[in-house]
Amino acid sequence: MLLHDTALVFGRYARQTLRSRFAVLLGLLMPLLHLLFFGPLLTGLPLGGRGSSWQILVPGLLLQLALFGAAFAGFMIIVEKNLGIVERMRVTPVSRLALLLGRVLRDTAVLVVQSVLLVVAALVMGLRAPIWGILAGFAFVALLALSLASLSYAAAMRVRTPQEFGPAVNALIMPSMLLSGLMLPMSLGPRWLDVLSHAVPFRYLVDAMRDAYVGAYATGSMLYGALVALGLAAVAVTVGTRVFVRAGA
Amino acid sequence: MAIISTAGLARTFRTGNGPVEAVRGIDLTVREGEILGFLGPNGAGKTTTLRMLTTLLRPTGGAATVAGHDLVGDPAGVRRAVGYVAQSGGVDPQVPVREELVTQGRLYRLTRDQAVRRAAELAEDLGLTGLLDRRTSTLSGGQRRRLDIALGLTHRPKVLFLDEPTTGLDPASRADLWDLVRRLRDEHGTTVFLTTHYLDEADALADRLVVVDGGVVVAEGTPGALKLRHGGSIDATLQETFLAITGRGPAPAGSAPVSV
């Protein structure tokens, strides 16, 4: 039943996405602009990593895409709550968990598709990376999207208006993005910044992805990255489930 | 036979300013096949009671049985037996009517074929057939309301809860909706539990009225009996009766307090 219901909810929201394909492309605008206008600035700089500057930049841009795309996912459910759609579905016997998972999986799928498009653009710009590394990168994107979308929906279920939600999410996401070294490796900065950034989970993901992009799979960073990504997903889905099972009831 | 019975049903909300007792203790019985009008001033606890009876909100006190299922112990059983049409309806403006109807059937665990057939049936029944391929945002107020009700009737519920079903409708659409509610009861034996701010609606439609105020039931009976008992005569208007019971009129939806 959970599978049936999740597929049903996923289908409803996947159709919603297909109705607004333009928005999917628009969501790519920010990382694409970084790729085009920021990427070329890095090609001659000593970034301290192995491989080219693209192998350092692209993993960061992919996670940035997932970060912003998924963190604001909750917006839609605030709108749907106000339209009465959430309650209309909650009075049916549909699985409460499916109402969360169907939505979250849609968001994850959209972000993976956007990531593929971004990587294609990066290949045109000059990225060269091993295929397994690129695929591992998509797995990290998917886990991050799943985690943040779950948390975003959970938070949005407890908020009444989009006006309260947007600034709060922004206030959390902006510092996390800067501190996790998505744009430039944190190892370039002063020691205190590097240490501080280890408090941000995304730091571990981006380090792992950068390793994957140079084909270094058996590293400590990969291990920590995978553990943090899986741990984050487990916590986020648990939190989301609790909120969705209880919400209102 | 009672299809809904509640005893001391209560809900207290915890807020920043301390607990708010939205519903203090509702005792009521609804008979099968009855059209029950649930009246009360704004903030009396009507919608909170409705949301508890439809499993959307867990009671903080008391007990209730709906269509033979215990509200707290078997919410899934209650959900299969009741339909709920909220004040706000609950359709996505961008989604076509057919898709909303079919998805709703699937949420009630119909197979794809069954859901498609049920959608066509409901559309036929509620005069939506020509509108199936339109987005819900293009429907008129009356058409929208009929779609909301069609969604609530998808699984042929024994009890249909309607929260202010005619608010915002023009007089012709209201009359249509009254006919629809009567037809549901007469043809399918559906029990209808409706809240309303319109006393003429309660008078015309309901077999029996339950008046709540301050989160408790303050009066109940047929419109005639209430007029006689509280309004002073069978010829009293329901407005006079209502004022006598609650000390104030049923404020219309969305009315703002007047600033002095």
Interface residues (C-beta under 8 A of the other chain):
Chain A: M1 H4 D5 L8 R12 R15 Q16 R19 E80 N82 L83 G84 I85 V86 E87 R88 M89 R90 V91 T92 P93 V94 G248 A249
Chain B: R51 T54 T55 L56 L57 R58 P75 A76 R79 R80 V82 G83 Y84 A86 Q87 S88 G89 G90 V91 D92 P93 Q94 V95 E99 T103 Q104 R106 L107 Y108 R109 L151 H155
